[in-house]
């Protein structure tokens, strides 16, 4: 039972409401060995901001909670954003082996890749790849990839 805003009985009605009355009973959980991307996908699909982490051998034993902030922090680390260097964006036809092909060309140009993200755009038939490079000046890489026919931009 809820009282309308401004109702004199609102305070007493609020005191009668208990967590057990409003809590989610069918709870999705994770175990510590789950990959972070599985937790991220589940949180995204279920539109929830956290997942209880339980012991694998005893699903009743709560070990902690992973939140959307925890997942975001892990993503930032995984894509190499705290590392020195720069990011370039490469657009190319979406075909098998294109990520390895572009990464190989970057390696041939003598620059190390710290991380890579890849996003296929099924409508356009292209793939956008973002490389975190271990260099502060990607101009030689950009020029080499442009000469190889790829569309390149420097992400500042």
N, C-alpha and C positions, 0 to 999 in steps of 0.2 A: 504494500500500500504506500502510495506517495502523496504527499500534500502539495497543494498548489503554492507557488511562490507568493508570499504575503500572508498565507494562512497562519493563524496563531498556533495551530497544532503542528506546524512544520518541524520545529525543533524536536518534539517528542517522536514524530514519525521518523525523522532521520536517525534518532537513537535506536529505534526498533529495527532498522535495516542492519543486517549482518553480512559479513563477507561470504558466508556459506550460501546466502540467498542469491548472490550476484556472480560468484566465481564460475570460471569455466571448469567443467568436470572432466571432459575428455581432453586431456592435455597431451600435446605432442612433445616428445622428449628427444634428447640426443645423448650419446655416450662420448667420453673423452677421446676415443679413437676415431670418431667421425671426422671426415675432411671438412674444413671450414666452408667450402663451397656447397656442401650438402645442407649445412645449417642455414646458410644464406638463402639457398633456393627454397627451403621449407618455410623460412620466415617470410620470404617474399610471396610465395604462393598462398600461404595461410593468412597473410596480412597481419602478422603479429610482430611485436618488437623484441621478444625474448623467448628463449627456449631453456627449460630446466635441463641440466646435465645430470644424469643419473649413472650409478655404477652399472656396468655391463652385466655383472653377475647377480645384482640385486636392484631391480628397477625401482624399488621403493626407497632406495638410499639416495638422497639428493646430495650431489657433490658441489653444485654451483649453478650459476645461470649465465648463459651467453646472451648478450644483448646486441641490438643492431649497431650500437657504438663499437662493441668488440669486433664485430664482423667488418665494419668500416675501417677500423684501425689495421686489421689483418690485411685487408685489400690494399690499403695505402702502402704497407710494407711489401706485399707481394709484387706490386707493380713498380717498386723501386723509387717511389717519389722522395723518400728522405735522402737518397743517395745523390752524390754530385754527378753532374752530367747534363744531358739534354734529351728531349724527346722529338722524334720526327714522326710524321704521319705519311704512310705510303698507301696509295690507292692503285689497285691492279685488278685485272679480271679474276673473278672467283673461280679458280680451278684447282684440282688436286695438285698438291706440292708447291703452291705459290708461296706459302709462308717460309718453307725451307729454302726455296729458290732465292727470295729476297734476303733472308738471313745469311745465306751463303755469299751473296754479293757484298753484303756489309762486311762479312768476315774477310773476304778477298781484298777489301779496301783498308784492312788493318785496324778496324775499330771493333771493340768488344761490345756485345749486347748484354745489358744487365737484366732486362725483362722485355716481354713482348705481349701485346694484346691483339686480338684479331676479331673482326666483326664482319661477317658476310651479309651483304645486302642483297637479298634474293630478288627484289624488284628490279634493281639495276644490273644485276649480274656481276657486280664488283665486290671486292673485299677491301676493307680499310684495316690496315695494320699500324699499330703504334709501337715504336721501338724506343725504349729507354737506353740511350747509348752512354758508354763510359768515355765521354769527351765533352768538352765545353764548346768546341767548334765543329759542327757537323757539315760544314760547307763541302768538304771533299766527298763525303758520303752522299750528300744531296746531289752534287754534280754527277757523280758516278751512276747513281740510280736514275737520274733524269736521262742521262745518255743511254741507259739500258731500256728506256721507254716507260718508266714508271712516273706517276704523278706524285710529287713530293711537297710537303710543307713542314716548316719548323714550328713546333708547338712551344710557345713561350710560357 
